Each structure stands twice: as structure tokens, then as C-alpha cells.
Amino acid sequence: MKNGKKKFWVSSGVFLFMIIMCLFSVRVSAGQKMTYKDYEYCYTKGKDNIKLLKYNGNESHVKIPEKIKGKKVVVIGKAAFRSNKHVEEIVLPETVEDVEKEAFCACWSLKKVVLPKGLKSLGSRVFASCRALKTINLPKGLTKIPKVAFLFCTKLEEVVIPKNVVSIEEEAFADCTALKKIVFSKDSKLERIGEFAFSKCHMLERISFPDNLMVIEDQAFEENIALTKVTFGRKSLLKEVQQGCFADCFSLKEFIFPAHVEKIGSVVFVNNQQLKKVIFKGKVPELDDRAFEGIHSNAIFHVPSKYKTAYKKALKRKTGYLSSMQIK
């Protein structure tokens, strides 16, 4: 009888312990919001790591902790610092791998950000409207610059595109009106520059594209009013220059199309009335209607001699070619 009671209480104790553990497990389940100092956070799936959800402080210099309650901080969540008017400098720990969309959007006082070397991804609008941000050091592990990432960063002066970036997405650096310098890392893997990616970068004077670049999309460099020089390497793989890519680049006087270009969109250089010299290095590409509309009325097209007849036929077919222009 005594043994039976003992077994009963042991079984009951085990059962009660399991209920308590289940309740505790629910209380700290992945995705549930918790607080630590000025931060709101949750556990990631599997409860192995931490995702910061919100910063509620008003410090000017913020160093995000590497760990919270013994767990690594690996994700900065959507809009975590959005519209914080106090923060001027943020240091992310080396444990962070992902920064989600709008994480630092509209932090108007933000001047400096230290990103971890192992960062793998940035979300869209991540630094949009950070109007005090002057420089950004992008980690080598990034494979794309997301859309609208630095839109309206009106004090950003220089950006270095890491080697492994394959794509610069739509409006990534649009309206960065103080941007003077774009540097592509040696052996850059960049293949695509998206629509409006660098539009209205009014201080940009020159740009040298990496050889791997294959397509420049619609209006990517529209209204770069100070742009005077665009260069491509001898091994350039560029295939397509889309509509209005260099429209309203009023200071551009010369443009050289690399040998592998296959298609040139419409109004690529519209309103570039100083553009007087256009050089082709390869075969005749597909030319959209109005491709050269709006360039200098006495522009000279320099083409390979063996393709001269074909170029004459193509250029005089609704491309914006005027009788005052020449083909040499």
C-alpha cells in the first residue's frame, strides 16, 4: 500500500513538472515579445538566438549587445530603430547576420553605422531618409544592395560596392544628392544595376563600371547633372542599356559602348545636348526608337569600319538621328 502511494506521488510530481515546463515553454516561445533594458526582442525559430524588435531609448550613441540572456543577437528586426530622432551612431555586434527592412529608416540624426563583417543581408529601405549619414562601410558578404536602401540619404558622399554584390536594386541610392564617388571593388561580381538606382545623384562626376556588369536598367543614372565621364573596361560584358539610363545628364560629352552591347533602349540620352561623340566598339546592337533623341545636333558616331554600312542603316531608322549628324 505504501509503495502504491509512493508511486502515485512520484507520478503526480513528474506530471506536474511536465505541465510547468510546457507552460514555461509557451511563455518564452519563438516570436513572443520580451523586454531587456531599452530593447524589445523575441527568440528566433528554435529559440537558439535573438531578434531585436524595437529600440525605445533616446541615447545618441548605441552599441547593440552581442547577447541577451546568454543568446546571440542575430537579427535586427523590421523598423527596429525607425524614426528615432536621437541616435547619431549605431554599432552592430559581429553576431548580427540580417538587418530587416526599414530597420534604421528615417533616423534623421544618424551619422555613423558600424556594420558587422559577417552581415549577410539588408532589407529594403533599411537606411532610407537617413539625412545625416555621410559614409557607409558595406560588408563583403553582401550579395545585393536592396531597393530603396539609401533613398534620400542626402549627405552620403561616397560608397564602395563590395566584391560579392551581384545586383544593385531599384532606387538603392536614388536622390543621394551629395554622392560624389562610387567605387566598385576589384574583381566585382556586379551584373545588374536596377531602375533609378543612382538617379538624381547631382554631385557624381564620373563612374567606371566593372567588367561583369551586364545590364543597366531604366533611368538608372537619370539626372546626374554633373556626370562628365562614364567608362567601361576592355573586357566589359555589358549587353543592355535600357530606357533613359543617362537622361538629363547635361554635362556628358562622350559615351563609349563596349563591344558586347546587344540592345540600346529609347531616349537613353534625352536632353543631353552636350553629348557630341558616341563610340561603338562592336556589331550593330538592337536600337529602340528614339535611342539617341535629344543629343547634340552635330553629334558624330564612331563605328567599326566593317560595320559602317549596317550602322548607317540602323541609326537612320527612327533613332533620333538628324541629317546634321555624322557616322565615321
C-alpha positions in Angstrom: 0.0 0.0 0.0 2.8 2.4 0.9 4.6 1.5 -2.3 1.4 2.3 -4.3 1.1 5.7 -2.6 4.7 6.4 -3.3 4.3 5.6 -7.0 1.3 7.8 -7.1 3.1 10.8 -5.7 6.1 10.3 -7.9 3.9 10.0 -11.0 2.0 13.1 -9.9 5.2 15.0 -9.4 6.5 14.1 -12.8 3.2 15.1 -14.4 3.2 18.4 -12.6 6.8 19.1 -13.6 5.9 18.5 -17.3 2.9 20.8 -17.1 5.1 23.6 -15.6 7.8 23.1 -18.3 5.1 23.2 -21.0 3.8 26.5 -19.6 7.3 27.9 -19.4 7.9 26.8 -23.0 4.8 28.7 -24.1 5.8 31.8 -22.2 9.2 32.0 -24.0 8.1 30.7 -27.4 9.7 31.9 -30.6 8.2 35.2 -31.8 6.8 36.3 -28.4 7.8 39.9 -27.4 10.0 40.4 -24.3 12.0 43.3 -23.0 15.6 43.9 -21.9 16.7 47.4 -21.0 15.7 49.7 -23.9 15.1 46.8 -26.3 12.1 44.7 -27.2 13.1 41.3 -28.5 12.0 37.7 -29.2 13.6 34.4 -29.8 14.2 33.2 -33.3 12.7 29.9 -34.5 14.2 27.1 -32.4 14.9 29.6 -29.6 18.6 29.5 -30.2 19.1 33.2 -31.0 17.6 36.6 -30.5 15.9 39.0 -32.9 15.7 42.7 -31.8 12.3 44.0 -32.4 12.4 47.6 -31.2 14.7 50.1 -29.6 12.9 52.5 -27.3 15.9 54.5 -25.9 17.0 58.1 -26.6 20.8 57.7 -26.4 22.8 59.4 -29.2 25.4 56.5 -29.3 24.0 53.0 -29.3 26.0 49.8 -29.1 23.7 46.9 -29.6 24.5 44.0 -27.2 26.0 40.8 -28.6 23.9 38.6 -26.3 20.7 38.9 -24.4 20.3 36.4 -21.5 23.0 34.3 -23.0 21.5 34.1 -26.5 23.2 35.7 -29.5 21.6 38.7 -31.3 21.5 37.6 -34.9 18.7 39.7 -36.5 17.7 43.4 -36.3 14.0 43.4 -37.0 11.8 45.4 -39.3 11.7 49.1 -38.3 13.6 48.4 -35.1 15.0 52.0 -35.0 12.7 53.6 -37.5 12.2 57.4 -37.0 14.4 57.5 -33.9 15.4 61.2 -33.8 18.1 60.9 -31.1 20.6 58.2 -32.3 23.7 59.5 -34.1 25.9 56.4 -34.1 25.0 52.7 -34.0 27.4 49.8 -33.6 26.0 46.4 -34.5 27.7 43.3 -32.9 29.6 40.8 -35.0 26.8 38.2 -34.2 24.3 40.0 -36.5 23.7 38.3 -39.8 20.5 40.0 -41.1 19.1 43.5 -40.9 15.4 43.6 -41.9 13.5 46.3 -43.9 13.3 49.8 -42.6 15.4 48.9 -39.6 17.0 52.4 -39.5 14.7 54.3 -41.9 14.2 58.0 -41.2 16.8 58.2 -38.4 17.5 61.8 -39.3 20.3 62.3 -36.8 22.2 59.1 -37.7 25.7 60.0 -38.9 27.6 56.7 -38.5 26.8 53.0 -38.6 29.3 50.2 -37.9 28.0 47.0 -39.6 29.4 43.6 -38.7 31.8 41.9 -41.1 29.6 38.8 -41.3 26.4 40.5 -42.3 24.6 38.6 -45.0 21.6 40.7 -45.9 20.0 44.1 -45.7 16.3 44.7 -46.1 14.6 47.3 -48.3 14.5 51.0 -47.1 17.0 50.0 -44.4 18.7 53.4 -44.3 16.2 55.4 -46.4 15.9 59.1 -45.4 18.9 59.0 -43.0 19.7 62.5 -44.0 22.8 63.0 -41.8 24.6 59.8 -42.9 27.8 60.6 -44.7 29.6 57.3 -45.2 28.7 53.6 -45.0 31.1 50.7 -45.0 29.3 47.8 -46.6 30.5 44.3 -45.5 32.0 41.8 -48.1 29.3 39.2 -47.5 26.5 41.1 -49.1 25.3 39.9 -52.4 22.8 42.7 -53.2 22.0 46.2 -52.3 18.3 46.2 -51.7 15.8 48.5 -53.3 15.4 52.0 -51.8 18.2 51.1 -49.3 19.7 54.6 -49.2 17.0 56.7 -50.8 17.2 60.4 -49.7 20.5 59.9 -47.8 21.2 63.5 -48.9 24.6 63.8 -47.2 26.1 60.4 -48.3 29.3 61.3 -50.2 30.9 58.0 -51.1 30.0 54.4 -51.4 32.2 51.3 -52.0 30.2 48.4 -53.5 31.6 45.1 -52.1 33.0 42.4 -54.4 30.2 39.9 -54.0 27.3 42.2 -54.8 25.6 40.9 -57.9 22.7 43.3 -58.0 22.0 46.9 -57.0 18.3 47.1 -56.7 15.7 49.7 -57.7 16.3 53.2 -56.3 19.0 51.9 -54.0 20.9 55.2 -54.0 18.3 57.5 -55.6 18.3 61.1 -54.5 21.7 60.9 -52.8 22.3 64.4 -54.0 25.7 64.7 -52.3 27.1 61.4 -53.7 30.4 62.2 -55.3 32.1 58.8 -55.6 31.1 55.2 -56.4 33.8 52.6 -56.1 33.5 49.0 -57.3 35.7 46.5 -55.6 38.4 44.8 -57.7 37.0 41.7 -59.4 33.5 42.9 -58.7 30.7 40.3 -59.5 28.1 43.0 -60.2 25.8 42.0 -63.1 22.8 44.4 -62.7 22.0 48.0 -61.8 18.3 48.4 -61.3 15.8 51.1 -62.3 16.6 54.6 -60.8 19.4 53.0 -58.7 21.5 56.2 -58.8 19.1 58.7 -60.2 19.4 62.4 -59.1 22.9 61.9 -57.7 23.7 65.5 -58.5 27.3 65.6 -57.4 28.5 62.5 -59.2 31.1 63.5 -61.9 32.4 60.2 -63.1 31.9 56.4 -62.9 33.9 53.4 -64.0 31.8 50.2 -64.4 33.1 46.7 -63.5 33.6 44.2 -66.4 30.9 41.8 -65.2 28.1 44.3 -65.4 25.5 43.0 -68.0 22.5 45.4 -67.7 21.8 48.9 -66.7 18.1 49.3 -66.3 15.6 52.1 -66.9 16.7 55.6 -65.8 19.4 54.2 -63.5 21.6 57.4 -63.8 18.9 59.8 -64.7 19.5 63.5 -63.9 23.1 63.1 -62.8 23.7 66.6 -63.9 27.4 66.8 -63.0 28.3 63.5 -64.8 31.1 64.1 -67.3 32.8 60.7 -67.8 31.5 57.1 -68.0 33.9 54.3 -68.6 33.8 50.5 -69.2 36.8 48.1 -69.2 38.1 46.4 -72.3 36.6 43.1 -71.1 33.2 44.6 -70.4 30.3 42.1 -70.7 27.7 44.8 -70.9 24.7 43.6 -73.1 21.9 46.1 -72.5 21.4 49.8 -71.7 17.8 50.4 -71.1 15.4 53.3 -71.5 16.5 56.7 -70.2 19.6 55.4 -68.4 21.5 58.6 -68.8 18.7 61.0 -69.5 19.2 64.6 -68.3 22.9 64.1 -67.7 23.6 67.6 -69.1 27.4 67.5 -68.7 28.0 64.3 -70.6 30.0 64.9 -73.8 31.2 61.4 -74.8 29.9 57.9 -74.5 31.6 54.6 -75.5 29.5 51.4 -75.9 31.5 48.3 -75.2 31.9 45.5 -77.8 29.2 43.1 -76.5 26.3 45.5 -76.2 23.2 43.9 -77.8 20.4 46.4 -77.1 20.1 50.1 -76.5 16.7 51.4 -75.2 14.8 54.5 -76.1 15.7 58.1 -75.0 18.9 56.8 -73.3 20.5 60.3 -73.5 17.5 62.6 -73.9 18.2 66.2 -73.1 22.0 65.6 -73.2 22.6 68.3 -75.7 26.4 68.4 -75.0 26.8 64.8 -76.0 28.6 65.1 -79.3 30.7 61.9 -79.5 29.3 58.4 -79.4 31.6 55.4 -80.0 30.6 51.8 -80.8 33.1 49.0 -80.3 31.2 46.1 -81.7 28.4 44.9 -84.0 25.3 46.9 -84.5 23.1 46.5 -81.5 19.3 46.5 -81.5 18.3 50.2 -81.3 14.9 51.2 -79.9 13.0 54.1 -81.5 14.4 57.5 -80.3 17.5 55.9 -78.8 19.6 59.0 -79.5 16.9 61.6 -79.3 18.0 64.8 -77.6 21.8 64.7 -78.0 23.9 67.3 -79.8 22.5 68.1 -83.2 26.1 67.8 -84.7 26.9 64.6 -82.9 29.4 62.2 -84.5 29.0 58.4 -84.3 32.3 56.5 -84.5 31.7 52.9 -85.6 33.9 49.9 -86.7 34.7 50.3 -90.4 33.5 46.8 -91.3 30.0 47.5 -89.8 29.7 51.1 -91.1 27.0 50.3 -93.7 24.9 48.4 -91.2 25.3 51.2 -88.6 24.1 53.8 -91.2 21.0 51.8 -91.9 20.2 51.2 -88.2 20.9 54.8 -87.0 18.8 56.5 -89.6 15.8 54.4 -88.7 13.8 56.5 -86.1 16.6 56.6 -83.6 16.7 60.4 -83.3 19.5 60.6 -85.9 19.5 64.0 -87.6 20.8 64.9 -91.0 23.3 67.2 -89.4 24.9 64.3 -87.6 27.8 62.1 -89.0 28.8 58.4 -89.0 32.5 57.8 -89.2 
